[in-house]
Amino acid sequence: MKLTWLANGGHRLLFDLASDPDELDPVQEERSKDAEQLRVEGVTECLDGVGLRTFPYETWPLSRIHQFDLSRGVTGFGAG
C-alpha cells in the first residue's frame, strides 16, 4: 500500500501497489487507520492530535512538476 496525503486541502490517495502498480485507481479506506498507523510508527508531526494534519486549500501557480521514481527506473526527464 502507498498513501499520499495532500495536506493542502486535506486530500488523500491510497494505492494498492500489488494490484495497481501504476497508481491509477485509489483505494477507499477509513482515514482513522492512517492516523493510527502513523501514531504507532511515531510519526506524530503529521498529526493534528486526532487525525492527519491539514491546511486550508490554497491555489498554487501552475507549473510543470517532474517526478522521478528510482524504484521504476525513472531517473531523468523524458523526451517532449
N, C-alpha and C positions, 0 to 999 in steps of 0.2 A: 504494500500500500504506500501511496505517496500523498501527503497532504500539502497543499499550497494555500496559505492563508494570506489574503489581501487585506491588510489592516486598514487601508484607505477605503473606508466604506463597509468593512466587515464581511467581505465575501470570502467563501471558502470553496476550494476544489479538492476533492478526494478521488484518487485514481487507484484502481486495482491493476497494478503493473503486470501481474501474472496473466490476466485475461485481456488487458488493454495496454500493451507496451508502448503504443504511440500516444497515450494520454488523450484520447479523443472523447471519451464518454465518462463524465464524473459519476461517482457513486454517491447515492443519498444515504446519509447516516447521521445519527444524533451528534450535535456539537458538544454535548456534555462529555462524551467519551474522549474527544480530542483534548479538552482541558484537563481531564483526569489523567490521561496518559502523560501529558507534559508535567503535571504536578508530580507524578510518580518518578519521572526521569529527572526532576529537579530543575526544570527549565521554567522558573517562575517569572522571569522578566517578560514573558509572553502573555501573562495572565493579568486580569484586572481585579482579581480577588475571587470571582466566581466563574469566570469564563475567559475566552480568548480576548485579548485587548483589541479594541477597535478605535478608530479615529473618524471624525466627520468626513464624509466624502469630499474630496477636492478635485476639481478638473485640472489635469496636468496638460502642459503643452504637448501636442502631438509630435513625436519624433520616432525614428526607426530604432527598434531595440534588437540587438543581435545576441542570441543566446547560444552559448557553446555547451555541449554535453559530452564530456570525455567518455562517459560510460557507453555512448553510442558512436564514438569515433568522430564526433563533430568538433573540430579543433580550430576552425577558421571561418572566414566569411565565404559564403557561396557565391557563385557567379550570378550576375544580374542584380 
